[in-house]
Amino acid sequence: MTDQTTTSVHAQHIADMREAVATLRTTEPDRNSWDALDKLVDFAEQQGLHFNPDTHANLWGFGSVRVVLSEPDGGFWVRLFSLIEPTGLDDVELYRLFLEELAEQDQEGREDDHPSVHLIEAGDARDLLVHHDFVMRVFATHSPWRKEYFENTKELMHHAMEKSGLLGIFGASPTGFTAIAHLTTEDGEAIKLSMPIRRFDADEVPIVAAPFDDAAEGEEMRITDMTSTYEICRADDAARSIFGPKVDEGTATEMAFRGPALTAEQ
């Protein structure tokens, strides 16, 4: 389908939606919800979206929600409070996250080009829409299922990184080598931190960029000031070892949608 045909099909779809809203108005002319629907159609027209009333999105095995608007590439928009059951978050927490995202979006000026949330208000009628990118972030950072979500989807994310070329970026290093530091978090969890080696000092100890949030721009440090246990690897091998997919894409997709691991007691 050509771009011109796609545009024509979308224009007809929007025209059909406007006609449907106009028909609904004849039943109860004074309802604010029709104004809200008009604004929803405006948003769909602006963003190139389609209404899909009979479509449901599988949220990575944690539940399904009805899709309000869909994108040509498979992305979708859903209503905020439909996420209560799948994410395990209550309406207050979801609304707080929505308002935070809305404020950040307005501050960055991406409400037109790359919105992740959208608020429609018409009188006492409101509609709170969220993009699937926002849904993914909620699962990854706030849901009580976040550890399982990360574990389930990490292989699919690794495939996406490989396809996008991000593996090459992570594998970039001025020396061609990467230091992998073995660290322990405050919770006692063992982690590995991969850092490009900028140079080696006179004692052949790797010098890396200071990874701390309060580090000055360009600040460097000896890796031995951070840990006594580390590895030195070729940068591209280290990137593939940490971020490269370990299973084929089909298996990774199955893993991504397996949902929470429920015990017999649950």
C-alpha positions in Angstrom: 0.0 0.0 0.0 1.4 3.4 -1.0 1.7 6.4 1.3 -1.0 8.1 -0.7 -3.4 5.1 -0.4 -2.7 4.8 3.3 -3.4 8.5 3.8 -6.7 8.2 1.8 -7.8 5.1 3.8 -7.1 6.9 7.1 -8.9 10.0 5.9 -12.0 7.9 5.1 -11.7 6.2 8.5 -11.7 9.5 10.3 -14.6 10.7 8.2 -16.6 7.6 9.2 -15.8 8.1 12.9 -17.0 11.8 12.7 -20.2 10.7 11.0 -20.7 8.1 13.8 -20.3 10.7 16.5 -22.7 13.0 14.7 -25.3 10.3 14.6 -24.8 9.6 18.4 -25.3 13.3 19.1 -28.9 13.1 17.7 -29.8 10.7 20.5 -28.8 12.9 23.4 -27.5 16.3 22.1 -26.4 17.7 25.4 -24.1 15.0 26.6 -20.4 16.1 27.1 -19.2 12.6 26.2 -19.9 13.4 22.5 -17.6 16.4 22.7 -15.0 14.1 24.3 -15.5 11.6 21.4 -15.0 14.5 18.9 -11.7 15.3 20.6 -10.7 11.6 20.5 -11.3 11.6 16.8 -9.2 14.8 16.5 -6.4 13.1 18.3 -6.6 10.0 16.0 -6.6 12.2 12.9 -3.5 14.2 14.2 -1.5 11.1 15.1 -2.6 8.8 12.1 -4.4 6.3 14.4 -7.2 3.9 13.8 -10.1 3.0 16.1 -10.2 -0.7 16.9 -13.2 -1.4 19.2 -12.9 -5.2 19.0 -9.1 -5.5 19.4 -7.4 -6.5 22.7 -3.7 -6.2 23.5 -2.0 -9.0 25.4 0.2 -7.2 28.0 3.0 -9.7 28.0 1.0 -12.4 29.7 -0.1 -10.3 32.7 -3.6 -9.6 31.3 -5.3 -8.1 28.3 -6.9 -4.7 27.7 -9.1 -3.3 25.0 -7.2 -1.2 22.4 -8.8 2.2 21.8 -6.5 3.4 19.0 -3.9 1.5 17.0 -0.8 2.5 15.0 0.1 1.2 11.6 3.3 -0.4 12.9 1.5 -2.3 15.6 1.7 0.2 18.5 -1.5 1.0 20.4 -3.2 3.3 22.9 -5.4 2.1 25.8 -7.3 3.7 28.6 -5.3 4.3 31.8 -7.5 2.6 34.3 -7.8 -0.5 32.2 -4.3 -1.2 33.5 -5.3 -1.7 37.1 -5.6 -5.5 37.0 -2.7 -6.3 34.6 -0.1 -4.0 36.3 -1.2 -4.7 39.9 -1.4 -0.9 40.6 -4.4 0.9 42.0 -6.1 3.9 40.3 -4.4 6.4 42.6 -0.9 5.2 41.7 -1.7 5.0 38.0 -3.2 8.5 38.0 -0.1 9.8 39.7 2.2 8.3 37.1 -0.1 9.6 34.3 0.1 13.2 35.7 3.9 13.0 36.1 4.3 11.8 32.5 1.9 14.5 31.3 3.9 17.2 33.0 7.2 15.9 31.6 5.7 15.6 28.2 4.4 19.2 28.3 7.7 20.5 29.5 9.6 18.7 26.7 7.1 19.9 24.1 6.4 16.5 22.6 2.6 16.4 23.1 2.1 16.7 19.4 5.1 14.8 17.9 5.8 11.9 20.3 3.1 11.8 23.0 3.1 8.9 25.5 -0.1 10.0 27.3 -3.1 12.1 26.3 -5.7 13.8 28.3 -9.1 14.7 26.8 -11.4 16.9 28.8 -14.9 18.1 27.7 -17.1 19.5 30.5 -17.3 16.8 33.1 -16.2 14.1 30.7 -12.6 12.9 30.7 -10.6 10.3 28.8 -7.1 9.3 29.9 -5.2 7.5 27.1 -1.7 6.0 27.4 0.6 4.7 24.7 2.1 1.2 24.9 5.6 2.7 25.6 4.2 4.2 28.8 2.6 0.8 29.7 6.0 -0.9 29.2 7.7 1.6 31.5 5.0 1.1 34.2 5.6 -2.6 34.1 9.3 -2.2 34.2 9.5 0.4 37.0 6.4 0.4 39.2 4.4 -2.8 38.8 4.8 -5.5 41.5 5.5 -7.8 38.6 8.5 -5.7 37.4 11.2 -8.3 38.2 9.2 -11.0 36.3 8.4 -8.6 33.5 12.1 -7.8 33.1 13.1 -11.4 33.2 10.4 -12.4 30.7 11.2 -9.7 28.2 14.9 -9.3 28.4 15.7 -11.7 25.6 13.2 -10.0 23.3 14.8 -6.7 24.2 18.2 -8.1 23.3 17.0 -9.1 19.9 15.6 -5.6 19.4 19.0 -4.1 20.5 20.8 -6.3 18.0 18.4 -5.3 15.1 18.7 -1.6 16.0 22.5 -1.6 16.1 22.6 -0.7 19.8 24.9 -3.6 20.4 27.5 -1.8 18.4 27.1 1.4 20.4 27.5 -0.5 23.7 30.5 -2.2 22.3 32.2 1.0 21.4 35.4 1.7 23.3 38.4 4.0 22.6 40.8 1.1 23.4 38.7 -1.7 22.0 38.4 -3.2 25.4 35.7 -3.2 28.2 36.0 -3.7 31.9 33.3 -5.7 33.6 33.2 -4.9 37.3 31.7 -7.4 39.7 29.7 -5.5 42.3 27.2 -6.1 45.1 24.2 -3.9 45.6 23.0 -2.6 49.0 20.5 -5.5 48.9 23.3 -8.0 48.5 22.5 -8.7 44.9 25.5 -9.6 42.7 25.6 -7.5 39.5 28.0 -6.8 36.7 28.7 -3.3 35.4 30.2 -3.0 31.9 32.4 0.1 31.2 34.5 1.0 28.2 38.2 1.3 29.1 39.4 4.7 28.1 43.1 3.9 28.7 45.4 2.0 30.9 47.6 3.6 33.6 51.3 2.8 34.0 50.5 -0.3 36.0 48.1 -1.5 33.3 45.1 -0.9 35.5 42.0 0.1 33.4 40.9 3.7 33.6 37.1 4.2 33.1 34.6 7.0 33.3 33.3 7.5 36.8 29.9 5.9 36.8 28.4 7.8 39.7 25.5 10.3 39.3 27.4 13.0 41.1 30.6 12.6 39.0 31.9 15.6 37.2 31.7 15.6 33.4 34.7 13.8 32.1 35.8 12.4 35.5 37.8 9.2 35.3 38.8 6.6 37.9 40.9 3.5 38.2 38.5 0.5 38.2 40.4 -0.8 41.3 38.9 2.2 43.2 35.5 0.6 42.6 36.2 -3.1 42.9 38.9 -5.6 43.2 37.1 -8.1 41.0 36.8 -7.3 37.3 37.4 -8.8 33.9 38.9 -7.3 30.8 37.2 -8.3 27.5 37.1 -7.2 23.9 34.5 -4.5 23.8 32.3 -6.1 21.2 32.5 -9.5 22.9 31.5 -8.0 26.2 28.5 -6.2 24.7 27.4 -9.4 23.1 28.0 -11.4 26.2 25.8 -9.0 28.3 23.3 -7.7 25.9 23.3 -10.2 23.0 20.3 -12.6 22.7 20.8 -16.1 24.1 17.8 -17.7 22.5 16.2 -17.5 19.0 13.6 -14.8 18.4 10.6 -17.2 18.5 11.6 -18.5 21.9 12.3 -15.0 23.1 8.7 -14.0 22.1 7.2 -16.9 23.9 9.2 -16.0 27.0 8.1 -12.3 26.8 4.4 -13.3 27.0 4.5 -16.0 29.7 3.3 -13.6 32.4 3.7 -14.0 36.1 5.0 -17.2 37.6 2.1 -18.3 39.8 2.7 -20.8 42.6 0.2 -23.5 43.7 -0.8 -21.3 46.7 -1.5 -18.4 44.4 
